[in-house]
Amino acid sequence: MQKNYFQSGFTFTELLVTLAIFVLISGAIYGTFSLNQKSYREGENLAEITQNGRVTLERITREIRQAEEIVTELSDDESGATSTILFQDGHDITTIHYIHYFKQGTDIKREVIAYYFSGDPSHFVPWDAIPPQGQQKIATTTSESVIIGEYVKSFGLWSSPVVNISLTLEKAGKEINLKTKIFGRNL
């Protein structure tokens, strides 16, 4: 008696059912993995802008708290907020320097400015000093602008009577709003 080899194995229908089940299970696993990856990236973006905002506000707050004088005229309410501030550095009392924070594009930058009279560039003077006859008051940056905050959508400063800061950061569709009040020690 001869054995029929075509009778053993799987039918075409069985193979199609098995393949369909395999595709469904693979699709479910891939979908779950993809969703987890997307959630992780969104959480990572939110954590990054939160940390960026926290560090930015901490630095600005620390320096304004030590300021000797705020040069920028600040509005009394948030509707008139400005996106720049200039104040006299209170950390180094041996020389007169001014710290300038400003928004440029999606960054907040910091630079140090000094004023001098054209007759003596080695001697720094207050921002409101009146130059002697025949000289001019000149502003110069004593350091390059440095980025201290990224992904900034809006940056606002106002005073009532304390200095208020509003900061909105955005990255990849995630947005956070931060606000703080600064009580100056020397103001």
Phi and psi in degrees as a GROMACS rama.xvg file:
@    title "Ramachandran Plot"
@    xaxis  label "Phi"
@    yaxis  label "Psi"
@TYPE xy
-92.3007  143.371  GLN-2
-87.6284  136.79  LYS-3
-93.883  112.311  ASN-4
-77.1526  -16.5238  TYR-5
-81.2042  -9.39157  PHE-6
-88.629  -17.5152  GLN-7
-93.6452  153.877  SER-8
111.002  -162.205  GLY-9
-107.851  149.962  PHE-10
-83.5174  164.209  THR-11
-60.2662  -38.8147  PHE-12
-63.6824  -42.2304  THR-13
-63.7953  -41.1627  GLU-14
-63.5653  -40.9302  LEU-15
-64.8637  -41.7926  LEU-16
-64.1491  -44.6528  VAL-17
-62.322  -44.3992  THR-18
-63.1097  -41.1248  LEU-19
-63.5863  -43.1087  ALA-20
-63.6655  -41.7406  ILE-21
-61.8577  -43.9386  PHE-22
-64.4742  -41.9332  VAL-23
-63.1957  -45.6594  LEU-24
-66.1009  -43.3772  ILE-25
-62.0969  -42.431  SER-26
-62.8446  -41.3986  GLY-27
-64.9869  -42.4837  ALA-28
-65.2174  -44.6351  ILE-29
-63.761  -42.0286  TYR-30
-61.4423  -43.3246  GLY-31
-64.462  -44.5165  THR-32
-62.0062  -45.5082  PHE-33
-62.3073  -42.4216  SER-34
-63.8646  -41.1287  LEU-35
-64.268  -41.4523  ASN-36
-63.4203  -42.6692  GLN-37
-64.03  -44.5696  LYS-38
-62.1741  -40.0737  SER-39
-63.1905  -46.8044  TYR-40
-62.1913  -42.2487  ARG-41
-63.7969  -41.8892  GLU-42
-65.0357  -38.5145  GLY-43
-65.0974  -43.2463  GLU-44
-62.7729  -43.0548  ASN-45
-64.1057  -42.2509  LEU-46
-63.5228  -39.925  ALA-47
-65.055  -46.4434  GLU-48
-71.9959  -30.522  ILE-49
-65.0245  -46.5923  THR-50
-64.4516  -42.4413  GLN-51
-60.1318  -45.724  ASN-52
-64.2063  -40.8196  GLY-53
-63.273  -46.3452  ARG-54
-65.5847  -41.9669  VAL-55
-61.2055  -50.5591  THR-56
-62.98  -38.3127  LEU-57
-61.4286  -44.375  GLU-58
-66.9963  -48.0842  ARG-59
-62.0116  -43.8402  ILE-60
-60.1344  -46.7782  THR-61
-59.4303  -43.6184  ARG-62
-75.3599  -37.3092  GLU-63
-67.5311  -36.2495  ILE-64
-59.0851  -32.7287  ARG-65
-92.2232  -2.13876  GLN-66
-59.758  142.03  ALA-67
-81.9276  -36.5192  GLU-68
-157.585  138.842  GLU-69
-96.4539  120.573  ILE-70
-82.6032  -42.1118  VAL-71
-64.7716  131.303  THR-72
-79.5021  117.687  GLU-73
-99.565  142.604  LEU-74
-66.5683  158.981  SER-75
-82.9548  -12.35  ASP-76
-140.819  165.905  ASP-77
-64.2286  -28.3145  GLU-78
-65.0886  -23.3625  SER-79
-106.382  21.7836  GLY-80
-60.9149  147.512  ALA-81
-108.814  159.284  THR-82
-107.804  24.224  SER-83
-147.295  150.319  THR-84
-147.979  139.838  ILE-85
-126.819  128.352  LEU-86
-147.52  156.194  PHE-87
-76.7818  129.928  GLN-88
-65.8607  126.564  ASP-89
-99.6342  1.54025  GLY-90
-80.2984  -36.9051  HIS-91
-116.854  104.026  ASP-92
-89.3639  -0.348151  ILE-93
-79.4856  -18.1155  THR-94
-143.558  161.873  THR-95
-102.211  110.094  ILE-96
-126.806  152.879  HIS-97
-122.341  136.694  TYR-98
-99.8935  132.988  ILE-99
-121.893  118.011  HIS-100
-106.702  136.661  TYR-101
-154.887  154.728  PHE-102
-94.0085  130.112  LYS-103
-134.991  112.339  GLN-104
66.9431  -122.789  GLY-105
-107.952  20.7958  THR-106
-118.634  152.761  ASP-107
-106.518  128.701  ILE-108
-116.123  157.687  LYS-109
-129.861  135.47  ARG-110
-142.025  158.019  GLU-111
-110.373  130.328  VAL-112
-120.806  144.661  ILE-113
-133.116  151.986  ALA-114
-115.409  143.681  TYR-115
-148.828  163.757  TYR-116
-90.5063  145.687  PHE-117
-57.9583  -23.4449  SER-118
-78.5173  -19.5559  GLY-119
-147.026  83.9819  ASP-120
-69.8121  -9.40385  PRO-121
-89.1088  -9.58776  SER-122
-112.085  113.515  HIS-123
-83.9728  144.474  PHE-124
-125.768  163.385  VAL-125
-62.8311  157.274  PRO-126
-61.2069  -28.7449  TRP-127
-101.993  12.8083  ASP-128
-67.1593  143.955  ALA-129
-97.4305  124.519  ILE-130
-71.1308  150.173  PRO-131
-63.3415  162.395  PRO-132
-52.3312  128.412  GLN-133
87.2047  -1.57035  GLY-134
-116.018  164.149  GLN-135
-121.694  152.552  GLN-136
-88.5605  130.916  LYS-137
-122.61  136.647  ILE-138
-100.55  137.53  ALA-139
-138.696  146.387  THR-140
-87.1569  130.48  THR-141
-93.8793  -5.2815  THR-142
-151.107  156.293  SER-143
-67.8385  154.84  GLU-144
-64.01  135.134  SER-145
-121.806  134.759  VAL-146
-76.5358  124.138  ILE-147
-113.736  -8.57712  ILE-148
-151.489  138.287  GLY-149
-120.868  166.892  GLU-150
62.8265  31.3752  TYR-151
-85.0773  120.644  VAL-152
-88.515  -43.1838  LYS-153
-147.846  150.233  SER-154
-142.725  119.353  PHE-155
-134.201  141.355  GLY-156
-130.214  137.201  LEU-157
-153.116  169.781  TRP-158
-133.129  136.468  SER-159
-162.428  66.0929  SER-160
-82.8664  -9.07681  PRO-161
-82.5968  161.693  VAL-162
-80.5768  127.628  VAL-163
-109.672  142.045  ASN-164
-127.546  133.956  ILE-165
-120.453  131.385  SER-166
-135.874  124.615  LEU-167
-117.641  126.018  THR-168
-117.611  147.641  LEU-169
-144.979  134.037  GLU-170
-149.672  127.805  LYS-171
51.3836  42.9562  ALA-172
83.5006  -7.38877  GLY-173
-95.9272  135.431  LYS-174
-134.546  139.234  GLU-175
-130.916  149.968  ILE-176
-119.004  128.845  ASN-177
-125.659  143.583  LEU-178
-139.832  147.949  LYS-179
-150.535  161.188  THR-180
-119.352  141.345  LYS-181
-121.808  123.603  ILE-182
-100.024  107.602  PHE-183
-70.1124  137.742  GLY-184
-79.2017  -33.8837  ARG-185
-106.329  0.147594  ASN-186
